[in-house]
Amino acid sequence: MSNHMVAIPNNENLASFIGKKGSENSITFYNRSVDGNVITALAPTSVEDKFYAVTEILTVSDTIILSTDSLDRLFGELLIASKLLDKKVLFTDDNADSELIKNAKLSNYEICGKERLLDGILKENAKGDGSGECRIDLDKAFNVKGIGTVALGIVMNGTVNVHDELWHSSGKKALVRSLQSQDVDVKSAGPGTRIGIGLKNMDSDEIEKGTILSSFEQRPHKRVKAKLTLSEINRENLLPGSFYGLGSNFSYSVAKIEAVEGDIASLALEKPLALIKGDTFLLTREKAPRIFAKGIVEEMLD
């Protein structure tokens, strides 16, 4: 069995076609099982009201699916983000001959009719082999009668097992009492799995969207140093004192540029985020195109 995470940022109907609607916050999850393989599709619940969700789903997913039904401003912005992230992109064939797509110069993309989308997703390599340190990015938590605290998230690396003891970003350790994937109890889960985790020693109100459960100790940070890549199409003059939005996996904060030296910048975060060295984020601004830069965390400064 393999697990596949896909972002569908510009067509809710397409997300509904990919899978059955599941949990919802600023991101709506759609789940589907195909011959034992599991697809988790992520879509922003409201693009204009919560644009930051677009950056979150693009960074957390392995593959990006773009509908060409409407070649609007959002579509152009998503082309820029896809180029920055250099992930596999699947385009629907509605208006696939557009010059916009050709001019984007993407390194890895495919045009698929709707009936071929599932095959296009499944033929991509699954995320990791389950080795290495365990990391689960969380997007929701609640209490269930008879079970206690349940957290929802995606296994980003390693493998989680029932009875594992994991560190939460709060500094507390929690015991994994149970695991559930696709409404089925499981004993373990590997990379790319959308997972429900029954936890002991943690209350649901201690778990925020964007926090992490992991086999290693980690915590939120207020300042980070990162290597930035600016879009070739619309560069920004990065100046100390400038403010941008920063979205990474299920985390978002306003970020202030403190210093820039070449392609390395230090950023102060309005809200501390559970970022780890090597994490990818996208920077957003108010003017179009809103997504204009990618960052890779090099160091947590405090």
C-alpha positions as CSV (number, residue, x, y, z in Angstrom):
1,M,0.0,0.0,0.0
2,S,1.2,3.5,-0.8
3,N,0.1,6.9,0.4
4,H,-0.1,10.0,-1.8
5,M,-0.7,13.6,-0.8
6,V,-1.9,16.0,-3.4
7,A,-2.8,19.7,-3.4
8,I,-5.8,20.9,-5.4
9,P,-5.8,24.7,-4.8
10,N,-8.2,26.0,-7.5
11,N,-11.1,23.7,-8.1
12,E,-13.3,22.3,-5.3
13,N,-15.3,20.1,-7.7
14,L,-12.1,18.5,-8.8
15,A,-11.1,17.8,-5.2
16,S,-14.6,16.2,-4.6
17,F,-13.9,14.0,-7.7
18,I,-10.6,12.8,-6.2
19,G,-12.0,11.7,-2.9
20,K,-14.7,11.8,-0.2
21,K,-14.9,14.9,1.9
22,G,-13.3,14.5,5.4
23,S,-12.2,16.9,8.1
24,E,-12.3,20.7,7.5
25,N,-10.7,23.8,9.0
26,S,-8.9,26.3,6.7
27,I,-8.1,23.2,4.7
28,T,-10.6,20.6,3.5
29,F,-9.4,17.0,3.2
30,Y,-10.7,14.5,0.6
31,N,-9.8,10.8,1.0
32,R,-9.9,7.9,-1.4
33,S,-8.6,4.4,-1.5
34,V,-7.7,2.8,-4.9
35,D,-6.6,-0.8,-4.9
36,G,-5.2,-0.5,-1.5
37,N,-3.4,2.8,-2.2
38,V,-4.6,5.9,-0.4
39,I,-4.9,9.4,-1.8
40,T,-5.3,12.4,0.4
41,A,-6.3,15.5,-1.4
42,L,-6.1,18.9,0.3
43,A,-8.0,22.0,-0.9
44,P,-8.3,25.5,0.6
45,T,-11.7,26.0,2.2
46,S,-11.8,29.6,1.1
47,V,-9.1,30.9,-1.2
48,E,-9.8,34.6,-0.8
49,D,-10.7,34.7,2.9
50,K,-7.8,32.4,3.9
51,F,-5.2,32.6,1.2
52,Y,-2.6,31.3,3.5
53,A,-4.2,27.9,3.3
54,V,-3.0,27.7,-0.3
55,T,0.7,28.0,0.8
56,E,0.1,25.4,3.4
57,I,-1.3,22.7,1.1
58,L,1.3,23.4,-1.6
59,T,4.2,22.9,0.8
60,V,2.8,19.8,2.6
61,S,1.8,17.9,-0.5
62,D,3.9,15.8,-2.9
63,T,2.0,16.5,-6.1
64,I,0.1,19.6,-7.2
65,I,-3.1,19.3,-9.4
66,L,-4.1,22.5,-11.2
67,S,-7.4,22.8,-13.0
68,T,-7.1,24.7,-16.3
69,D,-10.9,25.4,-16.3
70,S,-10.3,29.0,-15.5
71,L,-7.0,30.7,-16.5
72,D,-7.4,33.5,-14.0
73,R,-5.1,35.4,-11.7
74,L,-5.1,32.6,-9.2
75,F,-4.0,30.1,-11.9
76,G,-1.0,32.4,-12.7
77,E,0.0,32.6,-9.1
78,L,-0.2,28.9,-8.7
79,L,2.1,28.4,-11.7
80,I,4.6,30.7,-10.0
81,A,4.4,28.7,-6.8
82,S,4.7,25.4,-8.6
83,K,7.8,26.6,-10.4
84,L,9.3,27.7,-7.0
85,L,8.6,24.4,-5.3
86,D,9.6,22.2,-8.3
87,K,7.1,19.5,-7.6
88,K,5.2,17.3,-10.0
89,V,2.2,19.2,-11.5
90,L,-0.8,17.5,-13.1
91,F,-2.9,19.8,-15.3
92,T,-6.4,19.0,-16.4
93,D,-6.9,19.2,-20.1
94,D,-9.7,21.9,-20.2
95,N,-7.3,24.6,-21.6
96,A,-4.0,22.8,-21.4
97,D,-2.6,24.3,-24.6
98,S,-2.3,27.7,-22.9
99,E,0.8,29.8,-23.4
100,L,0.8,30.4,-19.7
101,I,1.7,26.7,-19.0
102,K,4.4,26.7,-21.7
103,N,5.9,30.0,-20.4
104,A,6.1,28.7,-16.8
105,K,8.9,26.4,-17.9
106,L,8.0,23.7,-15.3
107,S,10.5,20.9,-15.0
108,N,8.0,18.1,-14.3
109,Y,4.4,18.3,-15.4
110,E,1.8,16.2,-17.2
111,I,-1.6,17.0,-18.8
112,C,-4.3,14.6,-17.8
113,G,-8.0,14.1,-18.7
114,K,-10.1,13.8,-15.6
115,E,-10.4,10.1,-16.1
116,R,-6.6,9.7,-16.0
117,L,-6.0,11.9,-12.9
118,L,-6.0,9.0,-10.5
119,D,-3.5,7.0,-12.6
120,G,-1.3,10.2,-12.8
121,I,-1.3,10.5,-9.0
122,L,-0.7,6.8,-8.2
123,K,2.3,6.5,-10.6
124,E,4.3,9.0,-8.6
125,N,6.6,7.6,-6.1
126,A,5.2,7.4,-2.6
127,K,6.7,9.6,0.1
128,G,9.7,7.9,1.8
129,D,10.2,4.3,3.0
130,G,9.2,4.8,6.6
131,S,12.8,4.9,7.9
132,G,14.3,7.7,9.9
133,E,12.9,9.8,12.7
134,C,9.1,10.0,13.0
135,R,7.4,13.4,12.4
136,I,3.6,14.0,12.2
137,D,2.3,17.5,11.3
138,L,-1.0,18.1,13.1
139,D,-4.0,20.1,11.8
140,K,-6.7,19.4,14.3
141,A,-7.5,17.9,17.7
142,F,-10.6,17.1,19.7
143,N,-12.0,14.9,22.4
144,V,-13.8,11.6,21.7
145,K,-16.0,10.0,24.4
146,G,-14.4,6.7,25.5
147,I,-11.1,7.5,23.8
148,G,-10.0,10.9,25.0
149,T,-7.8,13.2,22.9
150,V,-7.6,12.5,19.2
151,A,-5.3,14.4,16.9
152,L,-5.4,14.5,13.1
153,G,-2.4,14.9,11.0
154,I,-0.1,13.6,8.2
155,V,2.9,11.4,8.8
156,M,5.7,13.4,7.1
157,N,8.6,11.1,7.9
158,G,9.4,7.8,9.6
159,T,6.8,5.5,11.0
160,V,4.4,5.9,14.0
161,N,3.4,2.9,16.0
162,V,0.8,2.2,18.7
163,H,2.4,2.6,22.1
164,D,5.1,5.0,20.8
165,E,6.0,7.9,23.0
166,L,6.3,11.1,21.0
167,W,7.4,14.7,21.8
168,H,4.8,17.4,21.1
169,S,5.9,21.0,20.2
170,S,4.7,22.1,23.7
171,G,7.6,20.2,25.2
172,K,5.3,17.4,26.6
173,K,5.5,13.7,25.8
174,A,2.4,11.9,24.7
175,L,1.7,8.1,24.4
176,V,0.1,6.8,21.2
177,R,-2.9,4.8,22.4
178,S,-4.4,4.1,19.0
179,L,-4.1,4.8,15.3
180,Q,-6.7,5.0,12.6
181,S,-6.4,5.5,8.8
182,Q,-9.3,5.6,6.4
183,D,-11.7,4.8,9.3
184,V,-9.7,1.6,10.0
185,D,-7.7,0.8,13.1
186,V,-4.0,0.2,12.3
187,K,-0.9,-0.7,14.3
188,S,1.5,1.6,12.4
189,A,1.5,4.2,9.7
190,G,4.2,5.5,7.4
191,P,5.0,8.6,5.3
192,G,2.1,10.3,3.5
193,T,-0.6,8.7,5.8
194,R,-3.5,10.8,6.9
195,I,-3.8,9.6,10.4
196,G,-6.0,9.9,13.5
197,I,-4.0,9.4,16.7
198,G,-5.5,8.6,20.1
199,L,-3.2,10.2,22.7
200,K,-2.6,9.8,26.4
201,N,-1.1,12.5,28.6
202,M,-2.3,15.4,26.4
203,D,-5.5,17.4,26.2
204,S,-6.9,18.5,22.9
205,D,-6.7,22.2,23.8
206,E,-3.0,21.8,24.1
207,I,-2.7,20.9,20.4
208,E,-2.8,23.7,17.8
209,K,-2.9,23.5,14.1
210,G,0.7,23.4,12.8
211,T,2.2,21.8,15.9
212,I,4.2,18.5,15.5
213,L,4.5,15.1,17.1
214,S,7.9,13.6,16.7
215,S,10.4,11.0,18.0
216,F,12.8,13.9,18.6
217,E,12.4,16.9,20.9
218,Q,11.4,20.1,19.0
219,R,9.6,23.4,19.8
220,P,8.2,26.5,18.1
221,H,10.6,29.3,17.2
222,K,10.2,33.0,16.9
223,R,13.2,33.6,14.6
224,V,14.6,31.6,11.7
225,K,17.4,31.9,9.1
226,A,16.5,30.6,5.7
227,K,17.8,30.4,2.1
228,L,15.4,32.2,-0.2
229,T,14.6,31.7,-3.8
230,L,12.6,34.5,-5.5
231,S,10.4,34.0,-8.5
232,E,12.0,34.9,-11.8
233,I,8.8,36.4,-13.0
234,N,8.2,38.9,-10.2
235,R,11.1,39.5,-7.9
236,E,10.7,41.5,-4.7
237,N,13.2,43.9,-3.3
238,L,13.7,42.3,0.1
239,L,14.4,45.0,2.6
240,P,14.9,44.7,6.4
241,G,11.7,45.8,8.1
242,S,9.4,44.4,5.3
243,F,6.5,42.2,6.4
244,Y,5.3,39.1,4.5
245,G,3.1,36.0,5.1
246,L,4.9,32.8,5.7
247,G,3.2,29.4,5.2
248,S,4.7,26.0,5.7
249,N,2.8,22.7,6.0
250,F,0.0,23.5,8.5
251,S,1.7,26.6,9.9
252,Y,1.3,30.3,9.1
253,S,2.6,33.5,10.6
254,V,3.4,37.1,9.6
255,A,7.2,37.3,9.1
256,K,9.4,40.4,9.4
257,I,12.7,40.5,7.4
258,E,15.4,41.3,9.9
259,A,18.5,41.0,7.7
260,V,19.4,39.9,4.2
261,E,22.8,38.8,2.9
262,G,22.8,37.4,-0.6
263,D,20.1,34.7,-0.7
264,I,20.1,34.2,3.1
265,A,17.6,36.0,5.3
266,S,16.8,36.1,8.9
267,L,13.1,36.4,9.7
268,A,11.2,37.3,13.0
269,L,7.8,35.5,13.3
270,E,4.8,37.2,14.8
271,K,3.6,33.7,15.9
272,P,6.2,31.1,16.9
273,L,6.1,28.2,14.5
274,A,7.2,24.5,14.9
275,L,9.8,24.7,12.0
276,I,12.7,22.3,11.6
277,K,15.9,22.6,9.6
278,G,15.2,21.7,6.0
279,D,11.5,22.7,6.1
280,T,10.2,24.5,3.0
281,F,7.9,27.6,3.2
282,L,6.4,30.1,0.8
283,L,6.3,33.9,1.3
284,T,3.3,35.9,0.3
285,R,2.6,39.6,-0.2
286,E,-0.5,41.7,-0.9
287,K,0.3,42.7,-4.5
288,A,0.0,40.2,-7.3
289,P,1.4,37.6,-7.7
290,R,0.9,37.1,-4.0
291,I,3.2,34.0,-3.8
292,F,6.7,35.3,-4.9
293,A,9.4,33.4,-2.9
294,K,10.3,30.0,-1.5
295,G,12.4,29.5,1.6
296,I,14.3,26.6,3.1
297,V,15.0,26.7,6.8
298,E,18.7,26.6,7.6
299,E,18.7,27.4,11.3
300,M,16.3,28.2,14.2
301,L,17.7,31.3,15.9
302,D,15.9,31.1,19.2
